[in-house]
Amino acid sequence: MSWLVVMPKLGLTMEEGEIETWHKSEGEEIKKGEVLFDVTTDKLTNEVEAKEGGVLRKVFAQEGDTVKCLEPVAIVAGIDEDISGLLEQAGVGEVKSEVPVSDKKVEFKTSPSKDHKKVVVIGGGPGGYIAAIRAAQLGAEVTVVEKGPLGGTCLNVGCIPTKVLLHSAEVFTEVKNSSDLGIDINGQVTVNWQNLQKRKGKVVKKLVSGVGGLLAFNKVKVVKGSAKLQSRNSLSVTAENGQTQAIGFDNAIIATGSLPFIPPIPGTDLDGVIDSTGALSLNSIPDSLAIIGGGVIGIEFANIFNSLGCKVTIVEMLPYILPPIDREISELVRSKLAKEGITINSGCKVAKIENSKNGLKVNFVKGSENLSVEAEKVLVAIGRYANIEGLNAEGIGIKTERGKISVDNSMKTNLGNVYAIGDCTGKNMLAHVASEQGVVAAENIMGQNSKMDYKTVPACVYTKPEIAAVGITEEQAKEKGIDYKVGKFPLSANGKSMIMNETDGVVKIIASREYDEVLGIHIFGPRATDLITEAALALRLEATVDEIVTTIHAHPTVGEAIKEAALAVDNRALNMVNNPVGNTEQKVHS
């Protein structure tokens, strides 16, 4: 039996799919039910199986090709069977579905707007594409202008690729230490950096494709090129080939993101000095790496490369690492990093970077002492700055402050019809904040009354183990003069952490002594970034310590430690010995 393999229509709104992987090659025998290829649509991947056996005689679409639904991608037939008729049919490109499919389109709208608005979103990152989708849901005609790949920094050279490398580094470490779990591995365990880079690219490609699919589903038009505001109701877009087009709008949302900040330190232009983008695409794992900056970016890369066998040294200007994090947690993290072999020089000012016989030398001053460290590569990771150069925001009258676009809590600029979201506002440079700001901006444009609330924004640091926090730190409680109490629970006393062989860390809860309200939750331990949402919800709902305590937590889970820390606030933890001196004096060591 011969038959045409077509791009399946996997849903009423699916119009096309991308062939991600072929599992069979031309000339290969196929059995009924075997997987022929994987198809990606939006953010989903589906397997397409053979409806009958035969031989894969002809493949029309290759991996990476996008094919419209019900168009042919291959022919399956007997080894000697005539397929000329099928080839002719495939050439015509019209294939009738074996199962009738309704042409009716399903359109999702939420509280559609009465007046039709044209909205332009400048930037297709985690803030921009979410803003575009929300505005489209509410009835706007939306255009996204993006000069690079969809998904912005986060998806292409930030959050996602960094965590791909981090996950592989974690797996590598676990495999090396598998004997602790009763697993013996015969042979050497090594890292294939090229394959790791390929996997990173594959994950990024799939998510970029997913963003494009979501925008297409919501009928958002995407224009490639650099945007320049011409007035409060128009902009021009210049494509890579130099061609320019004008776009008018009723409302605009600026979501241009940020760029790595390179300080005016002599030597930052030398070969081998890289930023976070460069660190993601190195040709090989360096033997040694000096990192200037002990903030979130620097600490995450230190964790990645140290786990992969690179000698890492951090140089930080402040007397402590991770400045936004609760100081006690920061010190526990520092202790853990040192235990893993990472050298941390805090309270140091970098003077210059210069070439040396071993690669590069970072010269820095600590007090009155001149020090230096040599490394193959130097990563500059001291922050990011708003990317608004060339946008002409100030030229059309948009107010900025220290290079960032000024907005109120509705994300509106001083021009009533222009909004700004994400890193370009400098409010809180996190992807999840940008996404929420995008929703707020879109809803306000479409007539709703939405406001940003930054009090319950979770912060995450992807180290091993992870760090996550929401609410105020103990230092902030003291600065504000709040009468507070503290509860802590060490993960060395948590059953699930023991099972996972990850017992370093602690859960720390800060609560109001007067009202028992939870004011801050800080987690240093396995799966902290997954657990922090419970903490954020607790603060959002102004939960009391007792409300966390009386919520039954599943066992065995790392999440039980949140309940135990809440119990410890009032010195009544059940799975550790309580401190008779009082919980505010409690010290937890990893």
N, C-alpha and C positions, 0 to 999 in steps of 0.2 A: 504494500500500500504506500503510495506516495502522497505527500501533503506539504503545503506551505506552512512554515512556522512564521507567525506574525507577532508583532508587538501587542501583547494582550491589553485589553482595556480593563484595568483593575478597579475602576470606580466610575461613577457617572460623570465626574468632573475631570477625570484624567484625559489629557489630550495627547501627551507624548511621554516617552520614557527614555532613559539613557542605559545603554548596555554597559554594565560595569565589568562583568567577567564572563567569558565563555568557558564552560567546563568541558566542552567537546571541541574537537578540531575537524576540519574537512577530511572526509575519508574514514572517520572513526565510526565504529558500530555503536548503535544506541539501543538501549532496551526501554520498553514502555515504563514510564514513571521516573526515569533518570532525569536529573537536572541538566538542562541544556545551557542556560545562562542565567545570570542575575540581572534584574532590571531595577534601576533606581528612579524613584519619582518623589518629588518633594524631599522629605527626610526619611523615606522608607525604602527598604531594599527587599525585593521579592524574588523568589526562585521560580523559574519557568520550566516545567517538566515536559517530557516527551509524551504525547498522547498515544503514540504507537511506536513500535520498534522499527529499525531500519538502519540506514547509513546516512550520516550527515554529508550530503552530496555537494551542497553549495551554500556558502555564507555570504550574505549581501552587506551586513552591517558589522562593523568591527567594534572592539572595546572602546568606549568613550564616545561612540556615535549616539546622537539623539534621533529617535525614530518616532514618527507619529503613530498613534494607536491604530491597529489593524493593518498597518503596512507590513510587507514581507521582510523578514530578516534572514531567512534560510530556507533550504529545501531538504526534506528527509524522504528517502526513497530506497527501494531495493538496489543492490549493487549494480545490476545490469538493467534496471528499469529505465524506460525512456522518460526524461523529465523536460523535454522540449516545450510541452504545453504549459508546464508550471513556470518555466523560464519566461515564456511569452507573457503569462499572466502576471508574473512579478514585474516585468518590464512596464506593463500598463500601470501598475501601482495601485490598482483597485482590488481589494480583497474583501469579499463579503464575510461578515462574521457568521460563525456556525450557530451562535446564539444571538437572537435579535437583541440589540442594545438600544435603550431609549436615548433619543437625542436631547431630551429635556435637560436643561442646565439647572443645577441647584446653586443658588446664590445665597451666601450667608451675610446678612446685614444685622447690625445691632442698633436699635434706635436710629433709623435713617434720618438724615437731615432733610428739612423741608426745602432748603435752598441749596442749589448745586454749587459747590465751591471747587476752585482749582487750587490745589496745594502742591507746592514743590518742596521736596526734601533734599537738602544738599548733604550728601554722604549716605552710604549704604551700610554702615556698621551696625552694631547691636542696638544703638539708639535710633538711627535713621530708618532701618528697615522695619523695626517694630512700629515706629511712628507712622510710617507709610501704610502699613497693614491696618492699623487702628483707624486712621483717617478714612481709608477705603471702606472699611466695615461700616463706618458711619455715613457713607454716601458721597464722599469727596472724589473728585477726579484727581488722581495722584500721579506725580512724576518724581522719580528718584534720579538725581544726578550723581554719578560716581565715577571717579577717574581711575580707580583700581578695581580689584576683585571685590565682589559683594562680600559683606561680612566684616569689612574694616580690619583694623589692627587686631582686635580680639581674636577673630576667627583665623586670620591669615598669618600673623606674625606676633601673636600675643598669647592670650589665655589658652586657646585650644592646642596649638603646636607645642607650647611649653609643657602642658600637662601630658601630652603624648610621650614626650621625652622623659618626663618625670615618672610616668607609670612604668615605662620600660626599665628605667633605672631602679625602681622599687622591686620589680620582678627579678631583675638581675641580682640584687642584694639578697632577696629571699631564697633564690635558687642556690646562691653561694653558701648561705647559712642553713640549707635545708636539713642538714644532719641534726640540727636542734629539734626538728620536727619529726625525726625518725625516718628521714628519706636520705638514702645514700646515692650519690651520683658518681658514676665511673667516667672519668674523662674530664677534660678542662672545659669550664664554662666561660665563654667569651661573648663580647658584644660585637655584633656586625653593624657598624655605624651606618654603612650605606643602606642596608635593609631597614634600619631604624628610620633613616631619613625618608625612605620610600613609604613606610607606613605612615609617617607624619603627613606626607603629601597626600596620601590616599584618604586619610581622615578629613583633612582640610578640604580636599576636592569634593568629597561627599556632602559636607556641610554647606559649602559654597553653592553647590548645585541645589541643595535643599532650600536655601534662602531664595535663590532665583525661582524655584518652583512655587514657593509660597507667595512671592510677589506676583507671579503670573496668575496664580489661582485667584488672587484678589484684584486682578486686572490693573495692577500698578505698572506704569510704563517706566522702563529704565533707559536712561540716556547716558552714554559713556563720554566722559570728558571732564575738564576742569571748569567749575562755575565761577563767575564773577558777577556780583550784584551791580546792576546798572541804576536801579531806582528801588523804591519800596514796593514796586509791583512788577519788576522785570529783572531778568538776569540773562547773561550770555554764557554759552557752553562752547568751549574750544576742545575739539577732538584731537587725538594724537597726530592726525594728518594735517592739523592746522585749520581745518574747516570750522566755522563758527555758526551757531544758530542761536536765535533769541527765543526765550520762553517767558510768557507772562503768567502772573499768578495773583490770586486773591490773598493767599497766605503762604509764607515760607517758614520752613523749619531748618535751621542751620545745625548740622550734626557732623562737623568736619574733624572731630577727634583731636588727637594730640600726637606729638613726635618726641623721640628720645632727646633729652637735654644733654648737651655736651658742654661742660664748663670751660672757662678760659684758662685751662691748665696747659702749660707748655708741653708739647709732645702728644697731644690727643690726636694729631693728624698722622702719626707714624703708622706704618704697616704693622698689623698685629693688634692695634687698638680697635676694639669693636664695641658696638652697642648691643642692645638686646636682640635686635633683628639679625645682626651678624652672628650672634652666638647660636642662633637657631639653625644656621645653615653652614656651619664650619665643614670643611672637607674631611676632617678627622678629629678625634678627641685629643685635645692638647695634653702634653705631659704635665703642664702646670698652668695655673690660671690665677691672676691677681684681679680681684674685684674691687673697684672703687665704689663704695656705697653699701651700707648694711641695712637697707630698707627691704621692702617686700621683693622687688625684682632681684636685687643682689643676693638675698638669702635663698630664693628659689633656685637660681642658677648655681649657687654654691652647692646646694643639696644635690642637684642633678649631676654636675660634673664630678663632684667628690665620689658619688655612688658609682660612677663609671670608671673610676680609677685615676682621676686627675688630682694632682696636688693643688689644693685651693687655699688662697690667703685673702682675707677680707680687710680692707682699710676703710674705717668709718670715722667721720668727723665728730659725731656726738659721742658721749661717754658710754652709750649703750646702743644695741642694735634694735631694729624694728620700733622706731619712735612712737607710732600710734598705739602700740600694744601695751596692755597692762604690764607694769614694770616687773612684777614678780614672774609673770609668764615669760617675758622677754629674757630674764635671767635663766630660767629653766631651759629655754630654747638655746641660749648661748652655751650652757653647760653641755647640752646634748650634742651640739655641733662640734664642740671641742673634743668630746668623747669620740666622735666619728673621725677625727683627724683634721678638722678645718681650723686653720689659724685665724684668730680674729684680733685685729689691732684697732681698738676704739680710742676716741679722743685724739685723733690724728688728722693733721691737715696735709693734703698732698701738695708737694711743691712743684714737681715736674715728672714727666715720663721721658726716658731716653733709651736709646739702643744699648744693648750689652752683648757680651759674647754668648750668653745663654738665651738671647731673644730680646727682652725688654726689662727695664728696671724702673720701678716706681719709687721715687724718693718722697718721703713724708716726714713730718715733724710731730713729735709727741712731747709736749711740754718744752723743755730746752734741748731735747735729744733729737739728733738727726738720724733717721732710720731709712732702710730701703728693703725692697723685696724684688727678686728677679723671677720672671715667669715667661713662658712661651707666648702667652696671649694676655692682654689686659682688657677687661670688660668694664666699661664706664656705665654705672647703673645708679645714678643719683636722682632720677626723676624724669618727668615729662613736662612738656609745655604745650599750650593750646595752639592748634594748627589753624590759624586764620589768615596767614600771609597770602596775598593775592586775591582774597575774597572781596576786598573793597567794602568791608562792613562799615568801617568808620567813614568811608567816602560817601555813603548814603545816609549817614547820620546815626548809625547804631552806636550806642555808648559802650565803651570798653574800659576795663580797669586792669592795668599791669598786663596787658596783652590777652586778657580773657573777656569774653562777651558777658556783659552784665544782664542778669535776668531776675525776675521775681519768682515766687514760689509756684506761679502758674506757668513758668518757663517763658514768659513774655519779655521781650526786650522793650526799650523805650519807644520803639516803633510798634504801634498797637497790633499790626498784622504780621509781624515777624517774630518768630520764636527761636530759641536756641537751646540745645540739649547736649548732654554728654561732656566729654573732656574739654571741649572748647569753651565751656562756661567756668571750668575750674572748680566747680562745686564739690564734687567727690568723684575722682577718676576711677570709677569701677563700671564694668560692663553692665551689671545688673541695675545700677543706678541710672545709667544712660537709657536702658530699655524702659524703665518706669517713667523717667522724664519724658520719653517719647510718647508714651500713652497719655500722660498728663497734657502735653502740648497738643496732641491730636484732638483730645476730648474738648479742650478749651476752644480750639479753632471751630469745632463743630457744635458749639453752643452749650456745652456742659460746663460745670464748675468744679474743676479738679485742682488739687494742690499737692505739692510734694511735701512729704514728711521725712526728714532725714534722721529722726531720733532712733529709728529701729532698722537702720541699714546694717546688714551683717558684713563683716570684713573677714577675708579668708587668706591664709598663707599656705601654699601647697608645699610643705616640707615633709619630712618623714621623722616623727609623726606630724600630722597636720595641726594648724593653728586656726581657730575661728573665734570671733568675738562679736558681741552686739551690746549696745548700751554703754554706760560710763565705766571707766577704769577706776581703780581704787585711788589713784592720784587725782583724778578729776573729782571724785567724791570729796576728798580732802580740800581741794581748791574751792569747791562750791560751798564748803561748810556744812555738808550734809551729815546728819547723825546716822551712820550706817553700821551694818553688821555684815560679816563675811562667813561664808561656808565653803569648805573645800573638800574634795574627795579625790584621793590618789587612784590612778588607774591601775596601779599595782595591786589594788584590792578588788578590781573588777573582773569577774569570771570570764567574760567574753574577751577582754584584753589579754588575759592569761592564755586562753585558747589560741588566740592569734599570735602569741609570742610578741606582743607589743604593749608592754606594761609601763613604758615611760609616759609621764604626763599627769594632768590633773584637770578637774572641772572646778571652776571658781565662780561663786555667785555672790554678788553684792546686792544688798537689800536695805530698804529704809527701815530704821529701827522703830520709827513712830507708826508707820502705816503697814509695815511688812511687805511693801511693794517691791517687786524685783526691778532693780535698776540697771544691772549689767550681768552678763553671763560670758565667761571666758573659758575656752576649751583648748587644751593642748594634749592631743592624743589621736589615736587611730579614728578615722572617719569623722573628725571634728567638723569638716566642711559640710558633711551631710546632716550632722546633728544640729547645726546652728539654726536651722529653720524653726525647730521647736522653740528655741530660745527667742528668736525674733518674734514669733507669734505671741509668746508669753509677754514680752514687753509691749507689743502692739495692743494687746488686750488689757494692759496694766494689771497683769496677774500678780497675786500675792505668792509668797513662799508656800503657804499652805495649799494653794490651788495646784502647784506643781507636785507637792508631796502627796496629795490625795488623788492625783492622776496615776492610774496603774500603768507601770512601764513593763514591757515584755521582758522575759528572762529566757536565756541569757543574751543580753545586748549591751553594747557600750553605752547606749542611751540611759541605762539604769543609773549610771554615774551622775546624771543630771539630777535625778530624784535624790540620790544620796547626798549630793552637795547641798541641795535645798534643805534636807534634814539637818545637815551639819551647820546650817545657818543658826539654828537654835540648839546646837550641841546635842542632837539626838540621832545621828547617823546610826544605821543598823548594821552595817557591814565593815565598820572600822571602830577602833577605840577612840572615843571622843576625848577632846582636849579639856581637862578639868580647869585649865587656866582661863579659858574663854576663846571663842572662835576667832576673834580679831587678832589673836596672837599666834594662831595656827600657822605652822610652816610645813610645806609639803615639798619633798625632794624627789626628783625623778631618778 
